Amino acid sequence: EEIEQVGGDINAATSVEQTCYNVRVLGEDVGLGLDILSDILTEPAFAPDELVREQNVIVQEIGAVMDTPDDLVFDLFQETAFPRQSVGRSILGTPDTVRGFDSVRLGDYLGRTYRGPRMVVSAAGAVDHGRLVADAQARLGGIAGAGKEAPAPARYEGGLTLTARDLEQVHIVLGLEGRSFRSPDYHAVQLLANVLGGGMSSRLFQEVREERGLCYSIYAFHWSYADTGLFGIYAGTDGGDVGELTDVVIDELTGAAETITETEVARAKAQMKVGLLAALESSGARADQLARQILGFDRLIPVEEIVAKVEAVDVTSVRAAARMVLAGGRPTLSAIGPGKGLEPAARVMERLSVA
């Protein structure tokens, strides 16, 4: 309420490896924003009635995902790729786990994990660096400073998850192990995803949608974490078209190792650079980027350095990235939809495994 009173906004978000608490305010209200965030982190109330209310909200959000197949299929994909591991679990959790938290458990979690070496204060825009550092030290300097706990290494396993539902379409996510954001091959794999399914000029969009009319939405992605990654392709199609669609997807994926062109790589590099530079126009995006760099690399990375790494990737590197991804172990496939479309989806595993 205090933040909105001055026209700002406050939010929080959780990804697979990080949690972000943020405020957006005018420069004159930076101190207020830091005060509010500091109170949240150092003196959370966890009032029982508020906790129950928020648990109910999250359970409703889980229900919304369960009712949205093109969201749920990604949760199943992640869980299938990394079974029985924290990196494979849904960020939202389950209704049982959410309702199982109380103020004691939450307080214990904060005490164990919200430690100085694990936290970064980042700001961009109308902010005085020296004053922000001093204010952050005054408000957050009392947080315990135990060393970072090393998380258990992720173990990519892959596999198949099919969920029969009475839907109009089959939603499919097919993928393999990708690369960590720390890997020297990271940018090559990112560019591979762009060439295959990064826009209307990409191979999959042109061949699957424009030439054959087999889907409305199809794209490739590369999610990167501290020690692993996921390379994948999503599509939604009629159950009767699953076989043809997946055949084309596999042909494009396996053919990429030999046929990707310099023109395609140049276009993908241009798109990636524009995305990097356009993000600099948003103070929120810049603050987020700075925090992620410190957490992931323990240093700030100039955008010129990132652009140089993108520019250094050539067509040979992207083709090699395609071969590397294909050789990365057992595929992962998750599919949700009517039963008639699930059987041909399952056959994809066998074909891709021997590709």
Residue frames as qw, qx, qy, qz and C-alpha x, y, z in Angstrom:
[[0.000, 0.886, 0.464, 0.000, 0.00, 0.00, 0.00],
 [0.306, -0.789, 0.099, 0.523, 2.84, 2.41, 0.84],
 [0.390, -0.140, 0.601, 0.684, 4.51, 1.74, -2.52],
 [0.186, 0.571, 0.687, 0.409, 1.30, 2.25, -4.47],
 [0.146, -0.876, -0.333, 0.317, 0.63, 5.44, -2.49],
 [0.177, -0.697, 0.304, 0.625, 3.65, 7.01, -4.21],
 [0.642, 0.622, -0.156, -0.421, 2.68, 5.59, -7.60],
 [0.068, 0.510, -0.847, -0.132, 5.10, 2.68, -7.59],
 [0.916, -0.040, -0.200, -0.345, 4.60, -1.05, -7.78],
 [0.304, -0.519, 0.779, -0.176, 6.00, -4.03, -5.93],
 [0.910, 0.177, -0.216, -0.306, 6.24, -7.63, -7.02],
 [0.445, -0.488, 0.750, 0.022, 8.07, -10.90, -6.56],
 [0.831, 0.382, -0.276, -0.297, 8.88, -13.73, -8.94],
 [0.645, -0.419, 0.638, 0.036, 10.45, -17.15, -8.65],
 [0.645, 0.509, -0.502, -0.268, 12.39, -19.02, -11.33],
 [0.927, -0.018, -0.371, 0.048, 13.94, -22.48, -11.15],
 [0.712, 0.018, -0.372, 0.596, 17.07, -21.21, -9.38],
 [0.208, 0.077, -0.229, 0.948, 16.32, -17.69, -8.14],
 [0.109, -0.773, -0.618, 0.093, 13.74, -15.55, -6.37],
 [0.253, 0.258, 0.064, 0.930, 13.40, -11.82, -7.03],
 [0.121, -0.775, -0.528, 0.325, 11.70, -9.16, -4.90],
 [0.353, 0.164, 0.233, 0.891, 11.45, -5.84, -6.68],
 [0.074, 0.791, 0.420, -0.439, 9.96, -2.37, -6.52],
 [0.382, 0.398, 0.345, 0.760, 9.64, 0.31, -9.19],
 [0.189, -0.847, -0.363, 0.338, 9.49, 3.84, -7.84],
 [0.292, 0.916, -0.051, 0.270, 10.59, 7.36, -8.68],
 [0.575, 0.364, -0.446, 0.581, 14.14, 8.31, -7.76],
 [0.205, -0.534, 0.326, -0.753, 12.94, 10.32, -4.76],
 [0.817, -0.319, 0.142, -0.459, 11.31, 7.19, -3.30],
 [0.656, 0.337, -0.667, 0.104, 14.24, 4.76, -3.58],
 [0.024, -0.312, 0.736, -0.601, 14.68, 4.81, 0.20],
 [0.694, -0.033, 0.305, -0.652, 11.06, 3.87, 0.74],
 [0.859, 0.270, -0.346, -0.263, 11.33, 1.02, -1.74],
 [0.463, 0.354, -0.746, 0.321, 14.43, -0.33, -0.03],
 [0.329, -0.249, 0.589, -0.695, 12.73, -0.01, 3.36],
 [0.835, 0.058, 0.082, -0.541, 9.76, -2.09, 2.22],
 [0.809, 0.318, -0.493, -0.030, 11.92, -4.79, 0.63],
 [0.207, 0.399, -0.739, 0.501, 14.17, -4.93, 3.69],
 [0.543, -0.185, 0.470, -0.671, 11.19, -5.38, 6.00],
 [0.899, 0.161, -0.167, -0.373, 9.87, -8.21, 3.86],
 [0.729, 0.351, -0.563, 0.170, 13.20, -10.03, 4.02],
 [0.260, 0.302, -0.679, 0.616, 14.24, -9.34, 7.61],
 [0.237, 0.049, 0.643, -0.727, 10.97, -9.06, 9.51],
 [0.393, -0.165, -0.681, -0.595, 8.31, -11.07, 7.70],
 [0.519, -0.250, 0.354, -0.737, 5.10, -11.28, 9.72],
 [0.307, -0.007, -0.938, -0.163, 3.74, -14.60, 8.43],
 [0.477, -0.041, 0.404, -0.779, 0.41, -13.79, 10.07],
 [0.347, 0.094, 0.933, -0.028, -1.64, -17.02, 10.08],
 [0.496, 0.642, 0.475, -0.341, -4.70, -15.53, 8.39],
 [0.317, 0.784, -0.324, -0.425, -2.61, -13.90, 5.65],
 [0.147, -0.373, 0.892, 0.208, -0.65, -17.11, 5.15],
 [0.463, 0.316, 0.818, -0.126, -3.85, -19.12, 4.66],
 [0.454, 0.775, 0.162, -0.408, -5.14, -16.53, 2.19],
 [0.186, 0.710, -0.573, -0.366, -1.95, -16.63, 0.16],
 [0.317, -0.129, 0.937, 0.076, -1.92, -20.44, 0.21],
 [0.529, 0.533, 0.614, -0.241, -5.41, -20.40, -1.25],
 [0.363, 0.818, -0.165, -0.415, -4.32, -17.97, -3.97],
 [0.005, -0.535, 0.799, 0.275, -1.39, -20.20, -4.95],
 [0.431, 0.142, 0.889, -0.063, -3.60, -23.30, -4.98],
 [0.526, 0.715, 0.312, -0.340, -5.92, -21.43, -7.35],
 [0.225, 0.766, -0.479, -0.365, -2.92, -20.61, -9.54],
 [0.252, -0.243, 0.928, 0.124, -1.92, -24.29, -9.57],
 [0.526, 0.438, 0.697, -0.213, -5.45, -25.15, -10.63],
 [0.427, 0.804, -0.045, -0.411, -5.24, -22.64, -13.47],
 [0.050, 0.582, -0.757, -0.294, -2.04, -24.28, -14.74],
 [0.382, 0.032, 0.922, -0.045, -3.62, -27.74, -14.51],
 [0.510, 0.636, 0.522, -0.252, -6.47, -26.45, -16.68],
 [0.340, 0.855, -0.233, -0.314, -4.09, -24.91, -19.24],
 [0.964, 0.053, 0.202, 0.165, -2.47, -27.72, -21.23],
 [0.621, 0.641, -0.111, 0.436, 0.07, -25.54, -23.00],
 [0.199, -0.775, 0.444, -0.404, 1.38, -24.52, -19.56],
 [0.841, -0.351, 0.363, -0.193, 1.11, -27.91, -17.88],
 [0.932, 0.333, -0.038, 0.139, 2.97, -29.69, -20.67],
 [0.350, 0.718, -0.416, 0.434, 6.10, -27.65, -19.83],
 [0.518, -0.577, 0.491, -0.397, 5.93, -28.57, -16.13],
 [0.964, -0.014, 0.249, -0.088, 5.67, -32.23, -17.13],
 [0.722, 0.607, -0.216, 0.252, 8.56, -31.79, -19.56],
 [0.003, 0.737, -0.515, 0.438, 10.81, -30.36, -16.84],
 [0.716, -0.390, 0.471, -0.336, 9.83, -33.07, -14.36],
 [0.970, 0.222, 0.100, -0.004, 10.45, -35.81, -16.93],
 [0.554, 0.687, -0.339, 0.325, 13.87, -34.43, -17.85],
 [0.148, 0.443, -0.647, 0.603, 14.97, -34.13, -14.20],
 [0.718, -0.442, -0.446, -0.300, 12.93, -36.63, -12.16],
 [0.769, -0.521, -0.303, 0.215, 13.17, -36.67, -8.35],
 [0.516, -0.015, -0.100, 0.851, 15.21, -33.45, -8.25],
 [0.022, -0.682, -0.340, 0.647, 14.47, -29.91, -7.20],
 [0.015, 0.356, -0.417, -0.836, 15.32, -28.58, -10.67],
 [0.120, -0.166, -0.855, -0.477, 12.59, -30.81, -12.09],
 [0.045, -0.539, -0.769, 0.341, 9.82, -29.79, -9.73],
 [0.063, 0.773, 0.432, 0.460, 7.13, -27.26, -10.57],
 [0.178, 0.291, -0.283, 0.897, 7.90, -23.81, -9.19],
 [0.511, -0.422, -0.078, -0.745, 4.34, -23.55, -7.89],
 [0.183, -0.183, 0.880, -0.398, 4.51, -26.86, -6.06],
 [0.308, -0.320, -0.847, -0.292, 1.42, -28.97, -5.41],
 [0.477, -0.635, -0.170, -0.583, -1.71, -28.16, -3.38],
 [0.846, -0.434, -0.284, 0.120, -0.49, -30.50, -0.63],
 [0.640, 0.006, -0.195, 0.743, 2.98, -28.95, -0.37],
 [0.008, 0.499, 0.051, 0.865, 1.60, -25.40, -0.46],
 [0.616, -0.613, -0.181, -0.461, -0.94, -26.10, 2.26],
 [0.861, -0.255, -0.339, 0.280, 1.72, -27.88, 4.32],
 [0.404, 0.322, -0.255, 0.817, 3.69, -24.70, 5.00],
 [0.391, -0.840, -0.374, 0.050, 3.24, -22.79, 8.24],
 [0.010, -0.969, 0.179, -0.173, 5.02, -19.80, 9.77],
 [0.668, -0.581, 0.446, 0.132, 7.56, -22.02, 11.52],
 [0.803, 0.167, 0.446, 0.359, 8.59, -23.84, 8.35],
 [0.418, 0.834, 0.138, 0.332, 8.76, -20.63, 6.35],
 [0.270, -0.925, 0.258, -0.071, 10.83, -18.92, 9.04],
 [0.768, -0.351, 0.477, 0.244, 13.22, -21.86, 9.12],
 [0.720, 0.473, 0.348, 0.371, 13.57, -21.75, 5.34],
 [0.175, 0.949, -0.031, 0.261, 14.36, -18.04, 5.35],
 [0.504, -0.787, 0.354, 0.033, 16.89, -18.51, 8.14],
 [0.801, -0.138, 0.500, 0.300, 18.70, -21.25, 6.20],
 [0.623, 0.415, 0.468, 0.470, 18.64, -19.79, 2.72],
 [0.151, 0.932, 0.138, 0.298, 18.29, -16.00, 2.88],
 [0.694, -0.507, 0.044, 0.509, 21.94, -15.41, 3.76],
 [0.024, -0.846, 0.177, 0.502, 24.22, -12.56, 2.79],
 [0.219, -0.384, 0.723, 0.531, 26.40, -14.41, 0.25],
 [0.299, 0.349, 0.861, 0.219, 23.27, -15.69, -1.50],
 [0.151, 0.847, 0.468, -0.203, 21.67, -12.26, -1.92],
 [0.385, 0.123, 0.260, 0.877, 22.23, -9.38, -4.33],
 [0.118, 0.789, 0.361, -0.483, 20.82, -5.85, -4.16],
 [0.391, 0.132, 0.514, 0.752, 20.60, -4.41, -7.65],
 [0.191, 0.790, 0.369, -0.451, 19.17, -1.14, -8.97],
 [0.396, 0.163, 0.467, 0.773, 19.08, 0.75, -12.24],
 [0.027, 0.803, 0.473, 0.361, 17.76, 4.13, -13.27],
 [0.058, -0.793, 0.109, -0.596, 17.52, 7.26, -11.10],
 [0.838, -0.522, -0.132, 0.088, 19.62, 5.92, -8.24],
 [0.036, 0.849, -0.486, 0.203, 22.76, 7.11, -6.45],
 [0.808, 0.133, -0.565, 0.102, 25.09, 4.13, -6.17],
 [0.279, 0.276, -0.637, 0.664, 26.96, 5.23, -3.06],
 [0.455, -0.225, 0.316, -0.802, 23.81, 6.12, -1.17],
 [0.876, -0.030, -0.273, -0.397, 22.12, 2.86, -2.16],
 [0.672, 0.181, -0.653, 0.299, 25.10, 0.84, -0.93],
 [0.024, 0.243, -0.576, 0.780, 25.11, 2.68, 2.40],
 [0.641, -0.142, 0.123, -0.745, 21.35, 2.30, 2.84],
 [0.872, 0.053, -0.441, -0.204, 21.45, -1.39, 1.92],
 [0.477, 0.217, -0.698, 0.489, 24.26, -1.97, 4.40],
 [0.229, -0.220, 0.458, -0.830, 22.28, -0.22, 7.14],
 [0.748, -0.039, 0.060, -0.659, 19.10, -2.17, 6.48],
 [0.954, 0.135, -0.215, -0.161, 20.45, -5.57, 5.45],
 [0.279, 0.633, -0.662, 0.290, 23.89, -5.71, 7.06],
 [0.492, -0.373, 0.636, -0.463, 22.57, -7.77, 9.95],
 [0.935, 0.166, -0.104, -0.296, 21.63, -10.73, 7.77],
 [0.770, -0.407, 0.469, 0.148, 23.73, -13.76, 8.64],
 [0.359, 0.766, -0.442, -0.299, 26.70, -14.32, 6.37],
 [0.750, -0.180, 0.632, 0.078, 27.18, -18.07, 6.15],
 [0.068, -0.359, 0.703, 0.610, 28.78, -19.36, 2.97],
 [0.666, 0.232, -0.289, -0.647, 26.82, -20.50, -0.04],
 [0.716, -0.075, 0.678, -0.145, 25.49, -24.04, 0.13],
 [0.112, 0.305, -0.760, -0.564, 26.45, -26.05, -2.93],
 [0.791, 0.147, 0.153, -0.573, 23.25, -27.47, -4.45],
 [0.718, -0.035, 0.686, 0.116, 23.17, -31.07, -5.59],
 [0.008, -0.299, 0.617, 0.728, 24.29, -31.34, -9.23],
 [0.722, 0.329, 0.092, -0.602, 21.44, -31.67, -11.71],
 [0.357, -0.134, 0.895, 0.232, 21.15, -35.07, -13.40],
 [0.569, 0.327, -0.250, -0.712, 19.47, -35.04, -16.78],
 [0.470, -0.035, 0.879, -0.064, 17.69, -38.34, -17.39],
 [0.353, 0.152, -0.540, -0.749, 15.02, -37.79, -20.04],
 [0.203, 0.205, 0.938, -0.192, 11.99, -39.94, -20.64],
 [0.199, -0.293, -0.634, -0.688, 8.37, -39.97, -21.76],
 [0.147, 0.311, 0.668, -0.660, 5.22, -38.59, -20.12],
 [0.174, -0.267, -0.645, -0.694, 1.86, -38.91, -21.89],
 [0.178, 0.264, 0.619, -0.718, -1.34, -37.47, -20.41],
 [0.007, 0.396, 0.788, 0.472, -4.65, -38.33, -22.05],
 [0.129, 0.436, 0.414, -0.789, -7.22, -35.53, -21.99],
 [0.373, 0.644, 0.652, 0.148, -10.31, -34.73, -24.00],
 [0.096, -0.671, 0.089, 0.730, -8.88, -31.73, -25.85],
 [0.635, 0.736, 0.063, -0.224, -9.04, -30.35, -29.36],
 [0.482, 0.741, -0.456, 0.100, -5.27, -30.52, -29.78],
 [0.897, -0.233, -0.153, 0.343, -2.24, -32.49, -28.69],
 [0.052, -0.953, 0.278, -0.112, 0.34, -30.28, -26.97],
 [0.946, 0.049, -0.091, 0.309, 3.88, -31.64, -27.36],
 [0.094, -0.909, 0.405, 0.007, 7.25, -30.64, -25.96],
 [0.963, 0.136, -0.035, 0.230, 10.23, -32.58, -27.30],
 [0.039, 0.928, -0.341, 0.144, 13.78, -31.95, -26.18],
 [0.859, 0.083, -0.333, 0.380, 17.23, -32.98, -25.08],
 [0.566, -0.631, -0.142, 0.512, 19.80, -31.79, -22.58],
 [0.324, 0.910, 0.012, 0.260, 21.04, -28.28, -23.28],
 [0.614, 0.221, -0.331, 0.682, 23.94, -26.33, -21.86],
 [0.401, -0.662, -0.373, 0.512, 24.56, -24.28, -18.72],
 [0.186, 0.975, 0.082, 0.084, 24.73, -20.51, -19.06],
 [0.389, -0.780, 0.434, 0.229, 28.36, -20.93, -17.97],
 [0.818, 0.098, 0.492, 0.281, 29.18, -23.31, -20.84],
 [0.153, -0.440, 0.429, 0.774, 31.41, -22.10, -23.69],
 [0.077, 0.217, 0.830, 0.507, 28.80, -23.62, -26.03],
 [0.134, 0.550, 0.617, -0.547, 25.91, -21.61, -24.53],
 [0.266, 0.587, -0.079, -0.761, 25.62, -18.99, -27.26],
 [0.159, 0.197, -0.820, -0.513, 25.92, -21.55, -30.06],
 [0.012, -0.345, -0.936, 0.065, 23.00, -23.53, -28.62],
 [0.168, 0.610, 0.373, -0.678, 20.99, -20.34, -28.16],
 [0.251, 0.477, -0.410, -0.736, 21.53, -19.51, -31.82],
 [0.069, -0.034, -0.962, -0.262, 20.58, -23.06, -32.82],
 [0.112, 0.518, 0.769, -0.357, 17.24, -22.63, -31.05],
 [0.212, 0.633, 0.045, -0.743, 16.71, -19.34, -32.85],
 [0.167, 0.308, -0.710, -0.611, 17.48, -20.80, -36.28],
 [0.067, -0.191, -0.973, -0.109, 15.15, -23.74, -35.73],
 [0.201, -0.660, -0.706, -0.161, 12.23, -21.99, -34.08],
 [0.317, -0.358, -0.312, 0.821, 12.93, -18.41, -33.08],
 [0.216, 0.486, 0.054, -0.845, 10.50, -16.50, -35.26],
 [0.720, 0.524, 0.244, -0.385, 8.43, -16.43, -38.43],
 [0.516, 0.694, -0.470, -0.177, 11.50, -16.91, -40.62],
 [0.393, -0.458, 0.790, -0.107, 12.73, -19.92, -38.63],
 [0.202, 0.174, -0.904, -0.336, 12.90, -23.39, -40.15],
 [0.048, 0.288, 0.928, -0.233, 10.16, -24.94, -38.05],
 [0.298, 0.555, 0.329, -0.703, 7.72, -22.06, -38.49],
 [0.350, 0.475, -0.452, -0.669, 8.22, -22.05, -42.23],
 [0.253, 0.136, -0.921, -0.262, 8.11, -25.81, -42.82],
 [0.035, -0.281, -0.918, 0.276, 5.54, -26.92, -40.24],
 [0.193, 0.612, 0.479, -0.599, 3.15, -23.97, -40.27],
 [0.273, 0.618, -0.191, -0.712, 3.60, -22.04, -43.49],
 [0.242, 0.310, -0.795, -0.463, 4.30, -24.93, -45.90],
 [0.258, -0.127, -0.954, -0.080, 2.17, -27.68, -44.34],
 [0.462, -0.417, -0.101, -0.776, -0.37, -25.89, -42.13],
 [0.636, -0.158, -0.748, 0.104, 0.09, -28.42, -39.32],
 [0.437, -0.496, -0.530, 0.530, -0.07, -26.01, -36.40],
 [0.001, -0.956, -0.168, -0.242, -0.69, -22.47, -35.26],
 [0.278, -0.879, 0.367, -0.124, 2.13, -22.27, -32.69],
 [0.953, 0.003, -0.074, 0.295, 5.56, -23.88, -32.89],
 [0.079, 0.908, -0.340, 0.231, 8.87, -22.68, -31.49],
 [0.810, 0.049, -0.436, 0.388, 12.22, -23.82, -30.11],
 [0.352, -0.883, 0.144, -0.275, 13.77, -22.78, -26.80],
 [0.685, 0.191, -0.536, 0.455, 16.91, -23.23, -24.71],
 [0.537, -0.806, -0.007, -0.250, 16.60, -22.91, -20.93],
 [0.600, 0.378, -0.525, 0.470, 19.94, -22.63, -19.15],
 [0.679, -0.725, -0.082, -0.085, 20.75, -23.19, -15.49],
 [0.295, -0.837, 0.460, 0.031, 23.92, -23.12, -13.39],
 [0.338, -0.424, 0.824, 0.163, 25.08, -26.61, -14.35],
 [0.370, 0.243, 0.867, 0.231, 22.75, -27.88, -17.08],
 [0.299, 0.295, -0.132, -0.898, 20.11, -26.82, -19.56],
 [0.543, 0.369, 0.747, -0.106, 17.14, -27.95, -21.64],
 [0.118, 0.250, -0.508, -0.816, 16.82, -27.62, -25.40],
 [0.350, 0.352, 0.847, -0.188, 13.30, -28.16, -26.65],
 [0.150, -0.087, -0.521, -0.836, 10.60, -27.64, -29.24],
 [0.323, 0.340, 0.678, -0.567, 6.91, -26.98, -28.52],
 [0.238, -0.040, -0.572, -0.784, 3.98, -27.45, -30.87],
 [0.471, 0.242, 0.646, -0.549, 0.23, -27.84, -30.61],
 [0.285, 0.190, -0.667, -0.662, -1.59, -29.74, -33.35],
 [0.828, -0.022, -0.060, -0.557, -4.60, -31.89, -34.18],
 [0.717, -0.317, 0.615, -0.086, -4.29, -35.48, -32.99],
 [0.866, 0.398, 0.298, 0.043, -4.40, -36.73, -36.57],
 [0.481, 0.832, -0.191, 0.201, -1.43, -34.56, -37.58],
 [0.571, -0.738, 0.358, 0.041, 0.94, -35.53, -34.78],
 [0.869, -0.016, 0.382, 0.315, 2.78, -38.14, -36.84],
 [0.568, 0.659, 0.171, 0.462, 3.52, -35.83, -39.76],
 [0.123, -0.954, 0.122, -0.244, 4.39, -32.88, -37.53],
 [0.670, -0.631, 0.377, 0.101, 6.83, -34.83, -35.39],
 [0.839, 0.210, 0.313, 0.393, 8.45, -36.37, -38.48],
 [0.367, 0.819, 0.050, 0.439, 9.12, -32.89, -39.85],
 [0.389, -0.883, 0.221, -0.141, 10.43, -31.66, -36.49],
 [0.816, -0.356, 0.384, 0.244, 12.90, -34.54, -36.25],
 [0.723, 0.465, 0.251, 0.444, 14.02, -34.07, -39.86],
 [0.130, 0.916, -0.049, 0.377, 14.69, -30.39, -39.22],
 [0.569, -0.767, 0.294, -0.046, 16.48, -31.05, -35.94],
 [0.839, -0.174, 0.407, 0.315, 18.72, -33.79, -37.29],
 [0.633, 0.597, 0.247, 0.426, 19.31, -31.99, -40.57],
 [0.110, -0.992, 0.050, -0.043, 20.46, -28.84, -38.80],
 [0.683, -0.539, 0.362, 0.334, 23.83, -30.40, -38.08],
 [0.596, 0.048, 0.546, 0.587, 24.63, -30.39, -41.80],
 [0.286, 0.587, 0.552, 0.519, 22.46, -27.79, -43.49],
 [0.178, -0.883, -0.256, 0.351, 22.30, -24.65, -41.35],
 [0.563, 0.602, 0.157, 0.544, 23.53, -21.74, -43.47],
 [0.389, -0.052, -0.194, 0.899, 25.60, -18.65, -42.81],
 [0.198, -0.405, -0.265, -0.853, 22.57, -16.51, -43.68],
 [0.650, -0.553, -0.477, -0.212, 20.46, -18.21, -41.00],
 [0.656, -0.332, -0.363, 0.573, 23.17, -17.80, -38.39],
 [0.208, 0.158, 0.004, 0.965, 23.66, -14.13, -39.27],
 [0.395, -0.515, -0.347, -0.677, 19.92, -13.52, -38.89],
 [0.726, -0.507, -0.457, 0.077, 19.83, -15.33, -35.54],
 [0.546, -0.144, -0.253, 0.785, 22.81, -13.33, -34.29],
 [0.022, -0.333, -0.133, -0.933, 21.15, -10.07, -35.30],
 [0.573, -0.561, -0.410, -0.436, 17.97, -11.03, -33.45],
 [0.729, -0.406, -0.412, 0.367, 19.90, -11.99, -30.32],
 [0.391, 0.025, -0.129, 0.911, 21.87, -8.74, -30.35],
 [0.235, -0.465, -0.244, -0.818, 18.73, -6.65, -30.77],
 [0.688, -0.551, -0.452, -0.135, 17.18, -8.46, -27.82],
 [0.657, -0.258, -0.321, 0.631, 20.23, -7.76, -25.67],
 [0.219, 0.118, 0.004, 0.969, 20.43, -4.09, -26.60],
 [0.358, -0.525, -0.392, -0.665, 16.68, -3.46, -26.41],
 [0.663, -0.519, -0.518, 0.150, 16.66, -4.78, -22.84],
 [0.447, -0.074, -0.248, 0.856, 19.00, -1.93, -21.87],
 [0.132, -0.409, -0.214, -0.877, 16.13, 0.51, -22.45],
 [0.666, -0.578, -0.343, -0.323, 14.23, -0.91, -19.45],
 [0.102, -0.635, 0.578, -0.503, 15.60, -0.06, -16.01],
 [0.830, -0.257, 0.337, -0.362, 13.81, -3.08, -14.56],
 [0.951, 0.290, -0.081, 0.065, 15.38, -5.43, -17.10],
 [0.407, 0.664, -0.463, 0.424, 18.81, -3.90, -16.47],
 [0.419, -0.558, 0.528, -0.484, 18.53, -4.32, -12.71],
 [0.951, -0.046, 0.217, -0.213, 17.43, -7.92, -13.19],
 [0.814, 0.494, -0.238, 0.194, 20.31, -8.61, -15.58],
 [0.102, 0.700, -0.537, 0.460, 22.88, -7.13, -13.18],
 [0.659, -0.413, 0.479, -0.408, 21.63, -9.27, -10.30],
 [0.980, 0.152, 0.093, -0.086, 21.66, -12.45, -12.39],
 [0.613, 0.629, -0.384, 0.285, 25.22, -11.77, -13.53],
 [0.168, -0.624, 0.602, -0.468, 26.46, -11.39, -9.96],
 [0.815, -0.201, 0.417, -0.347, 24.65, -14.54, -8.84],
 [0.950, 0.300, 0.085, -0.022, 25.78, -16.56, -11.83],
 [0.737, 0.493, -0.156, 0.436, 29.28, -15.24, -12.52],
 [0.588, -0.610, -0.186, 0.497, 30.28, -13.16, -9.46],
 [0.273, -0.287, 0.208, 0.894, 30.93, -10.20, -11.75],
 [0.453, 0.707, 0.218, -0.497, 29.20, -7.75, -14.04],
 [0.581, 0.113, 0.623, 0.511, 29.48, -8.58, -17.73],
 [0.136, 0.486, -0.134, -0.853, 29.55, -5.59, -20.10],
 [0.736, 0.502, 0.332, -0.308, 27.05, -5.88, -22.93],
 [0.395, 0.748, -0.473, -0.245, 29.95, -5.42, -25.35],
 [0.176, -0.385, 0.905, -0.033, 31.48, -8.64, -24.04],
 [0.614, 0.257, 0.694, -0.274, 28.22, -10.53, -24.53],
 [0.615, 0.717, 0.003, -0.328, 27.80, -9.18, -28.05],
 [0.159, 0.675, -0.700, -0.171, 31.39, -10.15, -28.87],
 [0.378, -0.137, 0.910, -0.100, 30.69, -13.74, -27.78],
 [0.662, 0.514, 0.454, -0.303, 27.59, -13.85, -29.95],
 [0.452, 0.797, -0.279, -0.288, 29.55, -12.46, -32.90],
 [0.120, -0.555, 0.818, 0.097, 32.26, -15.09, -32.39],
 [0.649, 0.135, 0.734, -0.145, 29.83, -17.93, -33.13],
 [0.264, 0.388, -0.563, -0.680, 29.93, -19.07, -36.76],
 [0.817, 0.112, -0.234, -0.514, 27.97, -21.57, -38.82],
 [0.586, 0.229, -0.764, 0.141, 30.43, -24.35, -37.99],
 [0.035, -0.144, 0.714, -0.685, 29.87, -23.76, -34.27],
 [0.633, 0.041, 0.199, -0.747, 26.07, -23.86, -34.62],
 [0.803, 0.190, -0.490, -0.281, 26.20, -27.08, -36.64],
 [0.396, 0.210, -0.805, 0.390, 28.48, -28.56, -33.99],
 [0.321, -0.106, 0.520, -0.784, 25.99, -27.46, -31.33],
 [0.795, 0.082, -0.146, -0.583, 23.25, -29.36, -33.16],
 [0.717, 0.194, -0.668, 0.039, 25.36, -32.53, -33.19],
 [0.130, 0.221, -0.720, 0.645, 26.22, -32.05, -29.52],
 [0.548, -0.071, 0.302, -0.777, 22.58, -31.64, -28.48],
 [0.845, 0.133, -0.321, -0.406, 21.51, -34.69, -30.49],
 [0.659, 0.202, -0.685, 0.235, 24.26, -36.76, -28.87],
 [0.133, -0.480, 0.466, -0.731, 23.32, -35.59, -25.38],
 [0.151, -0.013, 0.900, -0.408, 21.47, -38.67, -24.20],
 [0.089, 0.454, 0.886, 0.033, 17.91, -39.88, -23.96],
 [0.093, -0.394, -0.290, -0.867, 15.29, -37.49, -25.36],
 [0.105, 0.303, 0.672, -0.667, 12.52, -36.00, -23.23],
 [0.207, -0.270, -0.569, -0.749, 8.95, -35.85, -24.48],
 [0.171, 0.334, 0.703, -0.603, 5.77, -34.73, -22.77],
 [0.188, -0.185, -0.588, -0.764, 2.41, -34.66, -24.50],
 [0.260, 0.312, 0.664, -0.628, -1.15, -33.84, -23.42],
 [0.432, 0.233, -0.304, -0.817, -4.23, -34.44, -25.52],
 [0.882, 0.092, 0.070, -0.456, -6.64, -36.97, -26.99],
 [0.762, -0.287, 0.574, 0.086, -5.43, -40.56, -27.03],
 [0.809, 0.520, 0.243, 0.126, -5.32, -40.82, -30.82],
 [0.352, 0.878, -0.231, 0.227, -2.48, -38.32, -30.89],
 [0.504, -0.729, 0.456, -0.086, -0.42, -39.75, -28.05],
 [0.922, -0.014, 0.356, 0.155, 0.64, -42.98, -29.74],
 [0.675, 0.614, 0.032, 0.408, 2.44, -41.32, -32.68],
 [0.116, -0.906, 0.283, -0.292, 3.97, -38.86, -30.21],
 [0.774, -0.495, 0.396, 0.003, 5.43, -41.76, -28.24],
 [0.897, 0.278, 0.200, 0.280, 7.07, -43.17, -31.39],
 [0.249, 0.919, -0.196, 0.235, 9.12, -39.98, -31.64],
 [0.553, -0.709, 0.438, -0.031, 11.27, -41.18, -28.76],
 [0.865, -0.024, 0.448, 0.226, 12.46, -44.23, -30.66],
 [0.639, 0.677, 0.164, 0.326, 13.18, -42.35, -33.84],
 [0.016, 0.941, -0.234, 0.245, 15.07, -39.51, -32.17],
 [0.711, -0.573, 0.406, 0.038, 17.06, -41.93, -30.01],
 [0.796, 0.032, 0.476, 0.373, 18.55, -43.54, -33.12],
 [0.419, 0.903, 0.096, 0.019, 18.81, -40.36, -35.19]]
